[in-house]
Amino acid sequence: MFTFKRGDFKYVFEYDTDEELDKYLKKVEESYARTLSSEALQKKCDVIKQHYTEVQKIVKKEEAYPKEKSSYNFYDLEVKFVVYKKNLEKVGERSYRAYSTTFNKLKEFFKRDNIDSLTIEDFERFRDYLKSKKLAHKTINNYLSYTKDFVEWGVSRKLIKENNARNVENLAENATKKKKTNYTDKEINNILSFDFEQEFKDIFLIATHTGMRVGEIHALKPESIKQDEETGIYYFDIEKSKTTAGERQVPIHKDILERVLKMKFPLLYDKKKKMEMTDNGAQKAILKQLYRVIAQTGDKTFHTLRGKFMEKCFVKYPKKDYLYTIQEIVGHSKEEKASLSIDTYAKGFHLLLKKEIVDSVSY
């Protein structure tokens, strides 16, 4: 029985045509040409093509022969739902990751139970099961929200009779919410001066001088470093982010430019598997290193480095006139009217102004 996994979702949503797959494979070849032997690189590409083919067969079979049956479990519903979303629109990485993770939790707990046989008490037990895993209440509530959406979609397609997950109450989020505080300059300097392996030094150097998200840094490739022809400014060209606003150009801070131009991207590489680390694996590895310097209390994380960078920008450029520029640097969404004027007509803020603000940050 085929079951979608996180990587499979990527093949469905991002490389759902042969042309898109070819473009992706070319990027893989360019990214790993310096770090993998030709044999290892070919093997990596062959695995990607084989997996892509297997996933496409399942998707096309589902599209051509819609399976009608009297009972559905979460394995069945997953295939139906994913094919539907694939046909409806392009789905971003954040969404397919959420779909995949939630379906995996549901399959793990309910196995192949008929969804029509599940009561509200069963879904409450699922909630308690997630709670037993010591997950944050907000995370559990997100899983419940997706679960309700999945089952409701099944009801709307007459695959399931009733949505018994609908009335499961969320957990109180304030019970697990911790107050976040920014790093002090001393803490930042402790991080930057710590004796990490070079790739982690580079990651923290970029984070503290750009405010970039951990996923954005992990996604950097050699071609992500560009130079503006008009101004000569070097910048990170972020083409893939969790939001549309996150797709932006971030000037490289004057104090780290020399080092950045010597970095080998991608920064994190799984030496055992001889391949780039997954997003999840990279985040875990980075946090593990961070907590060698910072106490793991929950109030300060990698994301807090982003908050500290923004704080530094606002201290030097406190006027409201600079708010939208700083938002563009860090990839925050601007209010609708401002976004229309800046992004549509002004094509974003000029690199010179963004460079001036970025270069003002010091610890």
C-alpha positions as CSV (number, residue, x, y, z in Angstrom):
1,M,0.0,0.0,0.0
2,F,1.5,3.3,-1.1
3,T,1.7,6.0,1.5
4,F,2.8,9.6,1.0
5,K,5.7,10.9,3.0
6,R,7.1,14.4,3.3
7,G,9.5,13.9,0.4
8,D,6.7,12.5,-1.8
9,F,4.6,15.6,-1.2
10,K,7.5,17.6,-2.6
11,Y,7.5,15.6,-5.8
12,V,3.7,16.1,-6.2
13,F,3.6,19.8,-5.7
14,E,7.0,21.1,-6.9
15,Y,8.1,18.8,-9.7
16,D,4.8,17.6,-11.1
17,T,5.9,17.8,-14.8
18,D,9.0,16.4,-16.5
19,E,10.1,19.9,-17.4
20,E,10.1,21.0,-13.7
21,L,11.9,17.8,-12.7
22,D,14.6,18.5,-15.3
23,K,15.1,22.1,-14.0
24,Y,15.4,20.8,-10.5
25,L,17.9,18.1,-11.5
26,K,20.1,20.8,-13.2
27,K,20.1,22.8,-10.0
28,V,21.1,19.6,-8.0
29,E,24.0,19.0,-10.4
30,E,25.2,22.6,-10.1
31,S,24.9,22.6,-6.3
32,Y,26.8,19.3,-5.7
33,A,29.3,19.4,-8.6
34,R,32.0,20.5,-6.2
35,T,31.1,18.2,-3.2
36,L,30.1,14.9,-4.9
37,S,31.9,12.6,-7.2
38,S,30.3,12.2,-10.7
39,E,29.2,8.7,-9.7
40,A,27.6,9.8,-6.4
41,L,26.0,12.8,-8.1
42,Q,24.5,10.5,-10.8
43,K,23.2,8.1,-8.1
44,K,21.6,11.0,-6.3
45,C,19.8,12.1,-9.5
46,D,18.8,8.6,-10.4
47,V,17.1,8.2,-6.9
48,I,15.2,11.5,-7.4
49,K,14.0,10.4,-10.9
50,Q,12.9,7.0,-9.7
51,H,11.0,8.4,-6.7
52,Y,9.4,11.0,-8.9
53,T,8.3,8.3,-11.4
54,E,6.8,6.2,-8.6
55,V,4.9,9.1,-7.2
56,Q,3.5,10.2,-10.5
57,K,2.2,6.7,-11.3
58,I,0.2,6.8,-8.1
59,V,-1.1,10.3,-8.8
60,K,-2.1,9.6,-12.4
61,K,-3.8,6.3,-11.4
62,E,-5.8,8.2,-8.8
63,E,-6.7,10.9,-11.4
64,A,-7.7,8.4,-14.0
65,Y,-9.6,5.9,-11.8
66,P,-11.2,7.6,-8.9
67,K,-11.5,5.0,-6.2
68,E,-15.0,4.6,-4.8
69,K,-15.3,2.5,-1.7
70,S,-17.6,2.2,1.3
71,S,-14.9,3.0,3.9
72,Y,-11.9,5.3,4.1
73,N,-9.0,5.3,6.5
74,F,-6.4,8.1,6.7
75,Y,-4.1,6.3,4.2
76,D,-6.9,6.4,1.6
77,L,-7.9,10.0,2.5
78,E,-4.3,11.2,2.2
79,V,-4.0,10.1,-1.4
80,K,-7.3,11.6,-2.4
81,F,-6.6,14.9,-0.6
82,V,-3.1,15.3,-2.0
83,V,-4.2,14.6,-5.6
84,Y,-7.1,17.1,-5.2
85,K,-4.7,19.8,-3.8
86,K,-2.2,19.1,-6.6
87,N,-4.9,19.6,-9.3
88,L,-6.3,22.7,-7.6
89,E,-3.2,24.8,-7.2
90,K,0.5,24.9,-6.4
91,V,1.1,24.3,-2.8
92,G,4.0,25.9,-0.9
93,E,6.6,23.9,1.1
94,R,5.1,25.0,4.4
95,S,1.7,23.7,3.5
96,Y,2.8,20.3,2.2
97,R,5.0,19.9,5.2
98,A,2.0,20.5,7.5
99,Y,-0.2,18.1,5.5
100,S,2.4,15.4,5.5
101,T,3.2,15.7,9.2
102,T,-0.4,15.7,10.2
103,F,-1.3,12.7,8.1
104,N,1.6,10.8,9.5
105,K,0.4,11.5,13.1
106,L,-3.1,10.4,12.1
107,K,-1.9,7.2,10.5
108,E,0.4,6.5,13.4
109,F,-2.5,6.7,15.9
110,F,-5.5,5.4,14.0
111,K,-3.7,2.9,11.8
112,R,-6.2,1.7,9.2
113,D,-9.4,2.4,11.2
114,N,-12.4,3.3,9.2
115,I,-12.9,7.1,9.6
116,D,-16.7,6.7,9.7
117,S,-16.3,4.5,12.8
118,L,-14.4,7.2,14.7
119,T,-16.3,9.2,17.4
120,I,-15.6,12.5,18.9
121,E,-14.1,10.6,21.9
122,D,-11.6,8.9,19.5
123,F,-10.4,12.2,18.2
124,E,-10.2,13.5,21.8
125,R,-8.0,10.5,22.5
126,F,-5.9,11.5,19.5
127,R,-5.5,15.0,21.0
128,D,-4.4,13.4,24.3
129,Y,-2.0,11.2,22.5
130,L,-0.3,14.3,21.0
131,K,-0.3,15.8,24.4
132,S,1.5,12.8,25.8
133,K,4.3,13.5,23.2
134,K,5.1,16.7,25.2
135,L,4.1,18.9,22.2
136,A,3.3,22.5,22.6
137,H,-0.4,23.2,22.9
138,K,-0.2,25.5,19.8
139,T,1.3,22.6,17.8
140,I,-1.4,20.2,18.9
141,N,-4.1,22.7,18.0
142,N,-2.5,23.1,14.6
143,Y,-2.7,19.3,14.1
144,L,-6.3,19.3,15.2
145,S,-7.1,22.1,12.8
146,Y,-5.7,20.2,9.8
147,T,-7.4,17.0,10.9
148,K,-10.8,18.8,11.0
149,D,-10.1,20.2,7.5
150,F,-9.1,16.8,6.1
151,V,-12.2,15.1,7.4
152,E,-14.5,17.9,6.4
153,W,-13.1,17.7,2.9
154,G,-13.8,14.0,2.9
155,V,-17.4,14.7,4.0
156,S,-17.8,17.3,1.2
157,R,-16.7,14.7,-1.3
158,K,-19.1,12.1,0.2
159,L,-16.2,9.9,1.1
160,I,-17.0,10.2,4.8
161,K,-20.5,10.4,6.4
162,E,-19.8,12.8,9.2
163,N,-17.0,15.0,10.6
164,N,-16.8,13.8,14.2
165,A,-13.5,15.7,14.6
166,R,-15.3,19.0,14.1
167,N,-16.3,19.6,17.8
168,V,-13.0,18.5,19.4
169,E,-11.9,21.5,21.6
170,N,-8.5,23.0,21.3
171,L,-6.1,23.1,24.3
172,A,-5.5,26.4,26.1
173,E,-2.4,27.8,24.4
174,N,-1.4,30.1,27.2
175,A,-0.7,27.1,29.3
176,T,2.5,26.4,27.4
177,K,3.3,29.8,25.9
178,K,6.6,31.2,27.1
179,K,7.6,34.8,27.0
180,K,10.3,35.5,24.4
181,T,13.1,37.9,25.2
182,N,15.8,39.1,22.8
183,Y,19.5,38.2,23.2
184,T,21.8,40.6,24.8
185,D,24.9,41.8,22.8
186,K,27.0,39.8,25.1
187,E,25.1,36.6,24.3
188,I,25.4,37.3,20.6
189,N,29.1,37.8,20.9
190,N,29.3,34.6,22.9
191,I,27.6,32.8,20.0
192,L,29.8,34.4,17.3
193,S,33.0,33.7,19.2
194,F,32.2,30.1,20.2
195,D,34.4,27.3,18.7
196,F,31.7,25.7,16.4
197,E,32.6,23.8,13.3
198,Q,33.0,26.3,10.5
199,E,29.6,25.6,8.8
200,F,27.8,26.5,12.1
201,K,29.9,29.6,12.6
202,D,28.9,30.7,9.1
203,I,25.2,30.0,9.8
204,F,25.2,32.1,13.0
205,L,27.2,34.8,11.2
206,I,24.6,35.1,8.5
207,A,21.7,35.0,10.9
208,T,22.9,37.7,13.2
209,H,23.8,40.1,10.3
210,T,20.7,39.6,8.0
211,G,17.8,38.4,10.2
212,M,17.2,35.5,7.8
213,R,15.1,32.5,8.8
214,V,16.8,29.2,9.5
215,G,15.1,27.6,6.5
216,E,16.2,30.5,4.2
217,I,19.9,30.1,5.3
218,H,19.7,26.3,4.8
219,A,18.3,26.8,1.3
220,L,21.2,29.1,0.1
221,K,23.0,27.8,-2.9
222,P,26.1,29.2,-4.8
223,E,23.8,31.0,-7.2
224,S,22.0,32.7,-4.2
225,I,25.0,35.2,-3.9
226,K,24.6,37.9,-6.5
227,Q,26.0,41.3,-7.3
228,D,23.9,44.2,-8.5
229,E,25.3,45.6,-11.7
230,E,24.3,49.2,-11.0
231,T,25.5,49.6,-7.4
232,G,28.1,46.8,-7.1
233,I,26.3,45.6,-4.0
234,Y,26.4,41.9,-3.1
235,Y,23.2,40.4,-1.8
236,F,21.5,37.2,-0.9
237,D,18.8,36.5,-3.5
238,I,16.1,34.6,-1.5
239,E,13.9,33.0,-4.1
240,K,12.2,30.5,-1.8
241,S,10.7,31.4,1.6
242,K,7.7,30.5,3.8
243,T,5.8,33.6,2.5
244,T,5.7,35.6,-0.7
245,A,7.1,38.6,1.2
246,G,10.0,36.4,2.1
247,E,11.2,36.2,-1.5
248,R,13.5,39.2,-1.5
249,Q,17.1,40.6,-1.9
250,V,19.1,41.0,1.3
251,P,22.3,43.0,1.1
252,I,25.3,41.3,2.6
253,H,26.6,43.1,5.7
254,K,30.0,44.8,5.1
255,D,31.5,42.9,8.1
256,I,30.7,39.4,6.7
257,L,31.1,40.0,3.0
258,E,34.6,38.7,2.7
259,R,33.7,35.5,4.6
260,V,30.4,34.9,2.7
261,L,32.2,35.0,-0.7
262,K,34.4,32.1,0.6
263,M,31.6,30.0,1.9
264,K,30.6,26.8,0.2
265,F,26.8,26.4,-0.2
266,P,24.7,24.5,0.9
267,L,26.3,25.0,4.3
268,L,25.0,21.8,5.9
269,Y,25.9,18.5,4.3
270,D,25.0,15.0,5.6
271,K,28.4,13.3,5.4
272,K,27.1,9.8,6.1
273,K,24.3,9.9,3.5
274,K,26.5,12.1,1.1
275,M,23.7,14.5,0.5
276,E,22.3,17.9,1.7
277,M,20.6,17.7,5.0
278,T,16.8,17.8,5.1
279,D,15.2,21.0,6.4
280,N,14.1,19.2,9.6
281,G,17.5,17.6,10.1
282,A,19.3,21.0,9.6
283,Q,17.1,22.8,12.1
284,K,17.7,20.1,14.7
285,A,21.5,20.2,14.1
286,I,21.6,24.0,14.3
287,L,19.6,24.2,17.5
288,K,21.8,21.5,19.1
289,Q,24.8,23.7,18.4
290,L,23.1,26.9,19.6
291,Y,22.2,25.3,22.9
292,R,25.9,24.6,23.5
293,V,26.1,28.3,24.2
294,I,22.6,29.4,25.2
295,A,20.6,27.7,28.0
296,Q,17.7,25.7,26.6
297,T,14.9,27.4,28.5
298,G,12.6,28.0,25.6
299,D,12.6,31.8,25.8
300,K,15.4,32.1,23.3
301,T,15.8,30.2,20.1
302,F,17.4,30.5,16.6
303,H,14.4,32.7,15.6
304,T,15.2,35.1,18.4
305,L,18.4,36.0,16.5
306,R,16.0,37.4,13.9
307,G,14.3,39.5,16.5
308,K,17.6,40.8,17.8
309,F,18.6,41.9,14.2
310,M,15.3,43.7,13.8
311,E,15.7,45.4,17.1
312,K,19.1,46.7,16.0
313,C,17.7,48.0,12.8
314,F,14.9,49.9,14.6
315,V,17.3,51.4,17.1
316,K,19.4,53.0,14.4
317,Y,16.4,53.8,12.1
318,P,13.5,54.4,14.5
319,K,11.4,56.6,12.2
320,K,8.3,55.2,10.7
321,D,9.6,56.1,7.3
322,Y,12.0,53.2,7.5
323,L,9.5,50.6,8.8
324,Y,8.6,49.2,5.4
325,T,12.3,49.0,4.4
326,I,13.1,47.0,7.4
327,Q,10.1,44.8,6.9
328,E,11.3,44.1,3.3
329,I,14.8,43.3,4.6
330,V,13.6,40.6,6.9
331,G,10.7,39.4,4.7
332,H,7.8,40.6,6.8
333,S,4.5,41.2,5.0
334,K,3.6,44.9,4.6
335,E,0.1,46.3,5.0
336,E,-1.9,45.9,1.8
337,K,-1.8,49.5,0.5
338,A,2.0,49.9,1.2
339,S,2.7,46.5,-0.5
340,L,0.8,47.6,-3.6
341,S,2.7,50.9,-3.9
342,I,6.2,49.5,-3.1
343,D,6.1,46.1,-4.7
344,T,4.0,46.8,-7.8
345,Y,5.2,50.3,-8.7
346,A,8.5,50.9,-6.8
347,K,9.6,47.3,-7.2
348,G,10.7,47.1,-3.6
349,F,13.2,49.5,-1.9
350,H,16.4,50.3,-3.5
351,L,19.4,48.1,-2.5
352,L,21.4,51.2,-1.4
353,L,18.9,52.0,1.4
354,K,18.6,48.4,2.5
355,K,22.4,48.1,2.5
356,E,22.7,51.2,4.7
357,I,20.4,49.8,7.2
358,V,21.9,46.3,7.2
359,D,25.4,47.7,7.6
360,S,24.3,49.8,10.6
361,V,23.9,46.6,12.7
362,S,26.7,45.9,15.1
363,Y,27.1,43.9,18.4
